[in-house]
Amino acid sequence: MNFSKAFTPITTHLEEFENRLKSVLESDSAIIRQITEHLYGSSGKRLRPALLFLTAEKPTASAMYSAMAIELIHTATLLHDDVVDQSAMRRGQETVNFRWNNLVSVLMGDYLFAKAFGLLVKADSPYLMKSFAMATERVSTGELNQVFYTGNFEIAEETYLKVIADKTASLFACSAEAGAVCSQRSALICSALRDYGENIGLAFQIVDDLLDLIGETDKTGKSLGSDIREGWVTLPLIAALRNDNGNSRKRFKEILGEDISSGDFDEIVNFVKNNGGIEYAEQKARQYVENALTILRGLDGFPLRESLEELAVVAVDRDR
């Protein structure tokens, strides 16, 4: 995926962000230094901080603190998520739980949460503190509900969408709104940008779930089929099952699990393709992108609207 065009107006903001983040994460603890170097040794996509800077336009002190906070919260949730999923790879490198252990990964996630909310105190905005707290609560709720519905082949599309809205879209929404809040935009604009971020987050997660089935490992940075192996039924499979008149649910329950063979995985992927699951999920993702673009069209004259439009399009048109 290439977000460089969308990020062009905020290149210097992101460079400052990287320098400030490294400074914030400096520690006397040897293990914390090792883990932060492992996690932040190279610049990632930084989608959420970038989204915040695009809606803020200028990197005010409160915007910079908020951007660092949202990135740390996001990383913390990934550390905990990798423990739940027992993941070995993320972004093309070993996960913290794999390189060290689950306990270290959980505690490091807790550490990053604490650092994040310390930064939000410096942002000096009770509204932002409340917004970030609510977003973090939504992430936790989404993760818990995903665990609850894992292995449920009867899961409704609406339930799936609620789960991904909480676990993924919440931080996108929080980021988009936070930038506007830091720039003292009107309540109407802040609310509109929050809705824009929510829609982008939904599209982004649906595409992630698609790539877990039909992506390329060297581009996604992780092994294919992680959702299937965990028993998490995503939108492509939900749609395919809805279109199927056979006994596929029973068959997939039989082959589900960590030891699923490559042949079994291929069977599921072919089933999803043949029953319209891929096309349906792609259409749904594009629908959310169109929702986001419609919101932006109502913000005529917003400084970096074109970059926000570009970000929306790239979020769904990612390489496989």
C-alpha positions as CSV (number, residue, x, y, z in Angstrom):
1,M,0.0,0.0,0.0
2,N,1.2,3.5,-0.7
3,F,0.0,6.4,1.4
4,S,2.8,8.8,0.3
5,K,0.6,11.0,-1.8
6,A,-1.9,11.5,0.9
7,F,0.8,12.2,3.4
8,T,2.8,14.7,1.3
9,P,1.4,17.8,3.1
10,I,2.3,16.4,6.5
11,T,5.7,14.9,5.8
12,T,7.5,17.2,8.2
13,H,4.9,16.6,10.9
14,L,5.5,12.9,10.6
15,E,9.3,13.3,10.8
16,E,8.9,15.4,13.9
17,F,6.5,12.8,15.3
18,E,9.1,10.0,14.8
19,N,11.8,12.0,16.6
20,R,9.4,12.9,19.5
21,L,8.2,9.4,19.8
22,K,11.7,8.0,20.2
23,S,12.4,10.6,22.8
24,V,9.2,9.8,24.7
25,L,10.0,6.0,24.7
26,E,13.5,6.4,26.1
27,S,13.8,4.4,29.3
28,D,16.3,3.3,32.0
29,S,14.9,-0.2,31.7
30,A,17.0,-2.5,29.4
31,I,14.1,-4.7,28.4
32,I,11.8,-1.7,27.6
33,R,14.6,-0.3,25.4
34,Q,15.0,-3.6,23.6
35,I,11.3,-3.9,23.0
36,T,10.7,-0.3,21.9
37,E,13.7,-0.7,19.5
38,H,12.1,-3.9,18.1
39,L,8.7,-2.2,17.8
40,Y,9.7,1.2,16.5
41,G,13.1,0.5,15.0
42,S,11.7,1.5,11.6
43,S,8.9,3.8,10.7
44,G,5.6,2.0,10.2
45,K,2.6,3.3,8.3
46,R,1.5,5.6,11.2
47,L,-1.9,5.8,9.8
48,R,-3.7,7.0,12.9
49,P,-1.2,9.8,13.7
50,A,-1.2,10.8,10.0
51,L,-4.9,11.0,10.0
52,L,-4.8,13.2,13.1
53,F,-2.3,15.5,11.5
54,L,-4.3,15.7,8.3
55,T,-7.4,16.9,10.2
56,A,-5.3,19.2,12.4
57,E,-3.4,20.7,9.5
58,K,-0.8,22.2,11.9
59,P,1.3,20.1,14.4
60,T,0.3,22.1,17.5
61,A,1.6,20.8,20.8
62,S,-1.7,19.2,21.7
63,A,-1.9,17.5,18.3
64,M,1.6,16.1,18.6
65,Y,0.9,14.7,22.1
66,S,-2.4,13.3,20.9
67,A,-0.7,11.7,17.8
68,M,1.9,10.0,20.0
69,A,-0.8,8.8,22.4
70,I,-3.0,7.3,19.6
71,E,0.0,5.4,18.2
72,L,1.0,4.0,21.6
73,I,-2.6,2.9,22.3
74,H,-2.7,1.2,18.9
75,T,0.6,-0.6,19.5
76,A,-0.6,-1.6,23.0
77,T,-3.7,-3.2,21.6
78,L,-1.7,-5.1,19.0
79,L,0.6,-6.5,21.7
80,H,-2.4,-7.8,23.6
81,D,-4.0,-9.0,20.4
82,D,-0.9,-11.0,19.4
83,V,-1.1,-12.8,22.8
84,V,-4.7,-13.7,22.3
85,D,-4.1,-14.8,18.7
86,Q,-0.7,-16.5,19.6
87,S,0.7,-14.7,16.6
88,A,4.4,-15.2,15.6
89,M,4.6,-12.5,12.9
90,R,3.4,-9.0,12.4
91,R,4.5,-6.5,9.8
92,G,7.1,-8.9,8.6
93,Q,8.9,-9.4,11.9
94,E,8.6,-11.5,15.0
95,T,5.9,-10.4,17.5
96,V,6.9,-9.5,21.0
97,N,5.2,-12.5,22.5
98,F,7.1,-14.8,20.1
99,R,10.5,-13.2,20.6
100,W,10.1,-12.8,24.4
101,N,6.9,-14.3,25.9
102,N,3.2,-13.6,26.5
103,L,3.8,-12.1,29.9
104,V,6.3,-9.6,28.5
105,S,3.9,-8.7,25.7
106,V,1.0,-8.0,28.0
107,L,3.1,-6.0,30.4
108,M,4.6,-3.9,27.6
109,G,1.1,-3.2,26.3
110,D,0.1,-2.0,29.8
111,Y,3.3,0.2,29.9
112,L,2.4,1.8,26.5
113,F,-1.2,2.5,27.7
114,A,0.2,4.3,30.7
115,K,2.6,6.3,28.6
116,A,-0.2,7.2,26.2
117,F,-2.5,8.6,28.8
118,G,0.4,10.5,30.4
119,L,0.9,12.2,27.0
120,L,-2.8,13.1,26.9
121,V,-2.5,14.9,30.2
122,K,0.1,17.1,28.6
123,A,-2.4,17.8,25.7
124,D,-4.4,19.5,28.4
125,S,-7.9,18.8,27.0
126,P,-10.5,17.1,29.1
127,Y,-12.5,16.4,26.0
128,L,-9.6,14.6,24.3
129,M,-9.0,12.6,27.5
130,K,-12.6,11.5,27.5
131,S,-12.6,10.7,23.7
132,F,-9.4,8.6,23.9
133,A,-10.7,6.8,27.0
134,M,-14.0,5.9,25.2
135,A,-12.1,4.8,22.1
136,T,-9.8,2.5,24.2
137,E,-12.9,1.1,25.9
138,R,-14.4,0.4,22.5
139,V,-11.3,-1.4,21.4
140,S,-11.4,-3.6,24.5
141,T,-15.1,-4.3,24.0
142,G,-14.5,-5.2,20.4
143,E,-11.7,-7.6,21.2
144,L,-13.7,-9.3,23.9
145,N,-16.7,-9.7,21.6
146,Q,-14.5,-11.2,18.9
147,V,-13.3,-13.8,21.4
148,F,-16.9,-14.4,22.4
149,Y,-18.1,-15.0,18.8
150,T,-15.1,-17.0,17.7
151,G,-16.2,-20.3,16.3
152,N,-19.7,-19.1,15.7
153,F,-20.6,-19.8,12.1
154,E,-24.1,-18.3,12.7
155,I,-22.7,-14.9,13.4
156,A,-24.7,-12.1,11.7
157,E,-23.2,-9.5,9.5
158,E,-24.4,-6.8,11.8
159,T,-22.6,-8.4,14.7
160,Y,-19.4,-8.7,12.8
161,L,-19.6,-5.0,11.7
162,K,-20.2,-4.0,15.4
163,V,-17.1,-5.9,16.4
164,I,-14.8,-4.4,13.8
165,A,-16.3,-0.9,14.4
166,D,-15.2,-1.2,18.1
167,K,-11.9,-2.9,17.7
168,T,-10.6,-1.0,14.6
169,A,-12.8,1.9,13.5
170,S,-12.9,3.4,17.0
171,L,-9.2,4.6,16.9
172,F,-9.6,5.9,13.3
173,A,-12.6,7.9,14.4
174,C,-10.8,9.2,17.5
175,S,-7.8,10.2,15.4
176,A,-9.8,12.1,12.8
177,E,-11.8,14.0,15.4
178,A,-8.8,14.7,17.7
179,G,-6.9,16.6,15.0
180,A,-10.0,18.9,14.5
181,V,-10.4,19.3,18.2
182,C,-6.7,20.3,18.5
183,S,-7.3,23.0,15.8
184,Q,-10.4,24.2,17.6
185,R,-12.7,23.4,14.7
186,S,-16.5,23.7,15.3
187,A,-18.4,20.9,16.9
188,L,-20.1,20.2,13.6
189,I,-16.8,19.7,11.8
190,C,-15.3,17.6,14.6
191,S,-18.3,15.3,14.5
192,A,-18.2,15.0,10.7
193,L,-14.5,14.1,10.7
194,R,-15.2,11.5,13.5
195,D,-17.8,9.9,11.2
196,Y,-15.3,10.0,8.3
197,G,-12.7,8.2,10.5
198,E,-15.2,5.6,11.5
199,N,-16.1,4.7,7.9
200,I,-12.4,4.6,6.9
201,G,-11.7,2.3,9.8
202,L,-14.5,-0.1,8.8
203,A,-13.3,-0.2,5.2
204,F,-9.7,-0.7,6.4
205,Q,-10.6,-3.7,8.6
206,I,-12.8,-5.4,5.9
207,V,-9.9,-5.2,3.5
208,D,-7.6,-6.6,6.1
209,D,-10.0,-9.5,6.5
210,L,-10.0,-10.0,2.7
211,L,-6.2,-10.0,2.6
212,D,-6.1,-12.6,5.3
213,L,-7.8,-14.9,2.7
214,I,-6.4,-13.8,-0.7
215,G,-3.4,-11.6,0.1
216,E,0.3,-12.1,-0.4
217,T,2.4,-12.8,2.6
218,D,5.3,-10.7,1.5
219,K,3.0,-7.7,1.2
220,T,0.8,-8.2,4.2
221,G,3.7,-9.1,6.5
222,K,1.9,-12.0,8.1
223,S,0.8,-15.6,7.3
224,L,-2.5,-16.0,5.5
225,G,-5.5,-17.7,7.2
226,S,-4.9,-16.4,10.7
227,D,-8.7,-15.6,11.1
228,I,-9.7,-19.1,9.9
229,R,-7.2,-20.8,12.3
230,E,-8.5,-18.8,15.2
231,G,-12.1,-19.5,14.2
232,W,-13.0,-15.9,13.7
233,V,-15.6,-15.7,10.9
234,T,-15.1,-12.6,8.8
235,L,-17.4,-10.8,6.3
236,P,-16.2,-12.7,3.2
237,L,-17.1,-16.1,4.8
238,I,-20.3,-14.7,6.3
239,A,-21.5,-13.6,2.9
240,A,-20.4,-16.9,1.3
241,L,-22.2,-19.0,3.9
242,R,-25.3,-16.9,3.4
243,N,-25.3,-17.8,-0.3
244,D,-24.6,-21.5,0.2
245,N,-27.4,-24.1,0.3
246,G,-25.1,-27.0,1.3
247,N,-23.6,-28.2,4.6
248,S,-20.6,-26.0,4.5
249,R,-21.0,-24.8,8.1
250,K,-20.7,-28.4,9.4
251,R,-17.7,-29.1,7.1
252,F,-15.8,-26.0,8.2
253,K,-16.4,-26.7,11.9
254,E,-14.8,-30.1,11.3
255,I,-11.6,-28.7,9.8
256,L,-11.3,-25.5,11.9
257,G,-8.3,-25.2,14.1
258,E,-4.5,-24.4,14.4
259,D,-3.6,-27.5,12.5
260,I,-5.7,-26.7,9.5
261,S,-3.9,-28.0,6.4
262,S,-3.1,-25.9,3.4
263,G,-5.5,-28.0,1.4
264,D,-8.3,-27.3,3.9
265,F,-7.5,-23.6,3.8
266,D,-7.6,-23.6,0.0
267,E,-11.0,-25.3,0.2
268,I,-12.3,-22.5,2.3
269,V,-10.9,-19.8,0.1
270,N,-12.4,-21.4,-3.0
271,F,-15.7,-21.8,-1.3
272,V,-15.7,-18.0,-0.4
273,K,-14.7,-17.1,-4.0
274,N,-17.3,-19.4,-5.6
275,N,-20.1,-18.1,-3.4
276,G,-19.5,-14.4,-3.9
277,G,-17.9,-13.7,-0.5
278,I,-14.9,-11.8,-2.0
279,E,-17.0,-9.5,-4.2
280,Y,-19.5,-8.8,-1.4
281,A,-16.8,-7.8,1.0
282,E,-15.1,-5.6,-1.6
283,Q,-18.4,-3.9,-2.3
284,K,-19.0,-3.3,1.4
285,A,-15.6,-1.8,1.9
286,R,-16.1,0.5,-1.0
287,Q,-19.5,1.5,0.3
288,Y,-17.8,2.7,3.6
289,V,-15.2,4.6,1.5
290,E,-18.0,6.3,-0.4
291,N,-19.6,7.2,2.9
292,A,-16.4,8.8,4.0
293,L,-16.0,10.7,0.7
294,T,-19.6,12.0,0.9
295,I,-18.8,13.4,4.4
296,L,-15.8,15.2,3.0
297,R,-17.8,16.7,0.2
298,G,-19.8,18.4,2.9
299,L,-16.6,20.1,4.2
300,D,-16.0,22.4,1.3
301,G,-12.9,24.5,1.8
302,F,-11.4,22.2,4.5
303,P,-7.6,22.7,4.1
304,L,-6.4,19.2,3.4
305,R,-9.6,17.6,2.1
306,E,-7.9,16.2,-1.0
307,S,-5.4,14.3,1.1
308,L,-8.2,12.9,3.2
309,E,-9.9,11.8,0.0
310,E,-6.7,10.2,-1.2
311,L,-6.3,8.4,2.2
312,A,-9.8,7.0,1.9
313,V,-9.3,5.6,-1.5
314,V,-5.9,4.0,-0.7
315,A,-7.2,2.5,2.5
316,V,-9.4,0.2,0.4
317,D,-7.3,-0.2,-2.8
318,R,-4.4,-1.9,-1.2
319,D,-2.0,-4.4,-2.8
320,R,-2.7,-8.1,-2.4
